[in-house]
Amino acid sequence: MQLTDPKGRKHLVTLADGQSFHTHRGSLAHDELIGQPDGSVVHSSGGTPYVALRPLLADFTLGMGRGAAVVYPKDAAHIVAFADIFPGARVLEAGAGSGALSCWLLRAAGEGGLVASYERRPDFAEVARRNVEKFFGGPHPAWRLTVGDLADAEPAGELFDRVVLDMLAPWEFTGAAERLLIPGGLICCYVATTTQLSRITEALRGQGCFDEPAAWETLVRGWHVDGLAVRPEHRMVGHTGFVVTARRLADGVTPPPRRRRPAKGAQGAEGSQA
């Protein structure tokens, strides 16, 4: 349950019989919430009203327990949309982290799909498992979590519609993505720095089996609206990460040469012309 106070502060609470929620504004018994309809207003012992709603996935993502950093909702939404995660999709995810993106992928692929997640670190994998099961109320039938490196445990004989890489060095797995993706499938990489952005984009071009990659980031700016007082919020969610996508070409097909001439010196000293 998500409790929101009059100042807009949100608290994520797991309800249990006999337990209480405590803040400096007083306590609130869970029993007063259990059985109430979604969207109820309850009061703490200090008289503070709270709006009680089931959390959206975006709210749960921001409030979940973390091992690795989570993929923010704005980026997860773009990954689901521009990686075209559809009901029934077979998705390979490398870098489960805290399970935030896994939740988004699972909800988009649905119970008829498959999300095969790989996570190198056992402690992160356990955090991801707890978060996914907490959000969905138990194990998700479409989720397969493997503790290990994708390079060491590459699923033999399986092909996927989408490959989503959320890791420090996704360029190490462009070859695996080529083998695992169906023709027309899509690879989506989520990276944090411009150095990673450049390297994964050039690696996809160099792989020779992908169409021209697309790369972007999203910025979210809220607005204050109160009658005629309409202005941008003073704070905004700026850079969190870059998204890179590319489509796999048919077997034996190479991408046509780019028509756009690179800027002078873009490829470094070796690629520059006199």
Residue pairs with C-beta under 8 A, 6 or more apart in sequence:
1 12
1 13
1 14
1 15
1 33
1 52
1 53
1 54
1 55
2 10
2 11
2 12
2 13
2 52
2 53
2 54
2 55
2 59
2 63
3 10
3 11
3 13
3 21
3 28
3 42
3 50
3 51
3 52
4 10
4 11
4 50
4 51
4 53
5 11
5 25
5 48
5 49
5 50
6 48
6 49
10 59
10 63
11 21
11 23
11 50
12 55
12 59
12 60
12 63
12 64
13 21
13 30
14 134
15 30
15 33
15 34
16 30
17 30
17 31
17 34
18 30
18 31
19 29
19 30
20 27
20 28
20 29
20 30
21 27
21 28
21 29
21 30
21 44
22 28
23 44
23 48
25 44
25 46
25 48
26 44
26 45
26 46
26 47
26 48
27 44
27 45
28 42
28 43
28 44
28 45
28 50
32 42
33 40
33 42
33 52
36 42
36 52
38 52
38 53
38 54
39 51
39 52
39 53
40 51
40 52
41 49
41 50
41 51
41 52
42 49
42 50
42 52
43 49
43 50
44 50
55 63
57 73
57 103
57 104
57 107
57 135
58 73
60 103
60 135
61 70
61 71
61 72
61 73
61 76
61 100
61 103
61 104
62 70
62 72
62 73
64 70
64 98
64 99
64 100
64 131
64 134
64 135
65 98
65 127
65 130
65 131
66 98
66 127
67 97
67 98
67 121
67 123
67 124
67 126
67 127
67 128
68 95
68 97
68 98
68 121
68 124
68 127
69 97
69 98
70 97
70 98
70 100
70 101
71 79
71 97
71 100
71 101
71 104
71 166
71 190
71 241
72 237
72 240
72 241
74 218
74 220
74 237
74 240
75 190
75 218
75 240
75 241
75 243
76 100
76 101
76 104
77 104
78 216
78 218
78 243
79 85
79 101
79 104
79 164
79 188
79 190
79 243
80 104
80 105
80 108
82 188
82 214
82 243
82 245
83 162
83 164
83 186
83 188
83 245
84 162
84 186
85 91
85 104
85 105
85 108
85 109
85 162
86 108
86 109
86 161
87 108
87 109
87 110
87 112
87 113
88 109
88 110
88 112
88 113
89 108
89 109
89 113
89 114
89 161
89 162
90 109
90 113
90 114
90 116
90 158
90 159
90 160
90 161
90 162
91 105
91 109
91 113
91 114
91 115
91 116
91 160
91 161
91 162
91 163
91 164
92 116
92 118
92 150
92 155
92 160
92 162
92 163
92 164
92 180
93 101
93 102
93 105
93 115
93 116
93 117
93 118
93 164
93 166
94 117
94 118
94 150
94 163
94 164
94 165
94 166
94 167
94 170
94 173
95 118
95 119
95 165
95 166
95 167
96 102
96 117
96 118
96 119
96 124
96 125
96 128
96 145
97 119
97 124
97 128
97 166
98 124
98 127
98 128
98 131
99 127
99 128
99 129
99 130
99 131
99 132
100 131
101 164
101 166
101 190
102 115
102 117
102 128
102 132
102 143
102 145
103 131
103 132
103 135
103 136
105 115
105 164
106 113
106 115
106 132
106 136
106 140
106 142
106 143
109 115
109 142
110 142
111 140
111 141
111 142
112 142
113 142
114 142
114 144
115 140
115 142
115 143
115 144
116 144
116 146
116 155
116 158
116 160
117 128
117 143
117 144
117 145
117 146
118 146
118 148
118 149
118 150
118 153
119 125
119 128
119 145
119 146
119 147
119 148
120 147
120 148
120 149
121 147
122 147
125 145
125 147
128 145
129 145
132 140
132 143
132 145
133 139
133 140
146 153
150 173
150 176
151 172
151 173
151 176
154 176
154 179
154 180
155 180
158 180
159 180
159 181
159 182
159 185
160 180
160 181
160 182
160 185
161 181
161 182
161 185
161 186
162 181
162 185
162 186
162 187
162 188
163 173
163 176
163 177
163 180
163 181
163 185
163 186
163 187
163 188
164 187
164 188
164 189
164 190
165 173
165 177
165 187
165 188
165 189
165 190
166 189
166 190
167 173
168 196
169 196
170 189
170 191
170 196
170 200
170 203
171 199
171 200
171 202
171 203
174 187
174 200
174 203
174 204
174 206
174 207
174 210
175 207
177 187
177 207
177 248
178 207
178 209
178 210
178 248
181 187
181 248
182 248
183 248
183 249
183 250
183 251
184 247
184 248
184 250
185 247
185 248
186 245
186 246
186 247
186 248
187 204
187 210
187 245
187 246
187 248
188 243
188 244
188 245
189 200
189 243
189 244
189 245
190 241
190 242
190 243
190 244
191 197
191 200
191 241
191 242
191 244
192 240
192 241
192 242
194 242
196 242
197 215
197 242
197 244
200 244
201 213
201 215
201 244
204 210
204 213
204 244
204 246
205 212
205 213
205 255
208 254
208 255
209 248
209 249
209 253
209 254
209 255
210 246
210 247
210 248
210 249
210 255
211 246
211 247
211 248
211 249
211 255
212 246
212 255
212 258
213 244
213 245
213 246
214 244
214 245
214 246
215 242
215 243
215 244
216 242
216 243
217 239
217 240
217 241
217 242
217 243
218 243
219 236
219 237
219 238
219 239
220 236
220 237
221 232
221 233
221 236
221 237
222 232
222 233
222 235
222 236
223 230
223 231
223 232
223 233
224 230
224 231
224 232
224 233
249 255
262 271
264 272
264 273
265 271
265 272
